[in-house]
Amino acid sequence: MSSKLSASLRSSIRVVGLLAGAVVLALTLGAAWLAYSSHQAQAQVEAFCSTVSIDQSTEGLAVRARASGLKVSEIPNPSDPSTLVMLVMQGVGFARHLCTIESREEKVTKVERSFID
């Protein structure tokens, strides 16, 4: 009886060990994926944002950003229809990189990079 219990206990411990190892591996791979994704997102946003300059025409910027795989939101200013804020973003969940482009009368007035946590 004692040897059966020992074999059963050893088997249970082995299963728990394998499950714990699988959980640790999954968490490690998940963390590595998040770090890689964040780095790639930062590189994409910085590459796009570095091509935008003050007084540049805004024509085609949103199309170019989307073609690069970036997410774009264009937000008009309700109090001044001649101004527009374009948010160019990439990232996952809580790790998003952002290029904010402000414009007036279809000319870039401000370009700023940031990180949203």
N, C-alpha and C positions, 0 to 999 in steps of 0.2 A: 504494500500500500504506500509506503514511504517513497519508494522509487518512482511510483506512478505520479505522486504529488510533486516530486522534484522535477520530473520530466515535464509535467504540465506547467509548473511555475517557470521553468527555464523557457519553455515555449512562449508563455505569456510575456515574459521579460523581453525576449527577442522581438516579438511583435511590437511591443511598446517602444523599444529602441528604434526599430525601423520606422515607425510612425513619427517619432520625435525627429529622426534624421530627415525624413521627408519634409516635415514642417520647417525645419531649419534651412534646408535647401530651397524650398519655395520662397521663404522670406528673403533669403540672400539673393536669389535670382530676381525677385520683385524689386528689391532695393537697387540692384545693379541696373535693371531696366529703367527705373525712374531716373537714376542719375544720368544714364545715357540719353534718354529722351529729353531731359532738361537741357543737357549740353547741346544736343542737336537743335532744339528749339531756339536756344540762345544764339547759336551760330546762324540759323536761318533769319531770325529777326534782325540781328546786327548786320548781316550782309545786305538785306533789303534796305534797312534804315540808313546805312552809310551811302546809299546811292541817291538819297533825297537831300536837297539843299534849299536854303532860303531863297525865295523869289522864283523857284522852279514852278513850272505849270503843274497843276494837279491832274491834268488830263492823262488818263491811262494809268495812274498810280494804283488804283484799286484793282484794275484788271491785271496788272503786272504782279501785284502782291498775291492775288488769288492763283495766278498761273504758277507761282513759286510754292504753292501749297499752304499759304498762310491764311488765317481767318481775318476777315475785314469787316468792320462796322463803321458806317458813316453816319455821323450824328450832326444834323443841322442845329444851329443856335436859333431857338424860336424868337428871341428878341432881336436878332440881326441875321436875316436870311442870307446875307452875303458872306457869312462866316461858316466854316464847317470844321468839325473835328473828325479825323479818320483814325481809328484804332486798328493797328495791324498786330495780330497776336498769334502766338504759337505756344504750345505746351500742354501739359496734362494736369487736370485737376487743380491742385494747389500750387503748382509750379509753372506759372505762365510768364512768358517774356513778351514785352509790349513795346511797340513803336507808336508814339502818339504824334500825329501830324496835324497841325492847325493851319488853316488857310483862310484867306479872305480874297474874295473876287477871283477865285481859281488860281491863286498864287500862294505857295507855301510861306507861312510866317513863322512857324516854329516846328522843330523836330526834337523829340525827346525819347530816350530809351528808358525803360523801367522794368521792374520785376514785381509780379504780384504773387504773394505767398498765400 
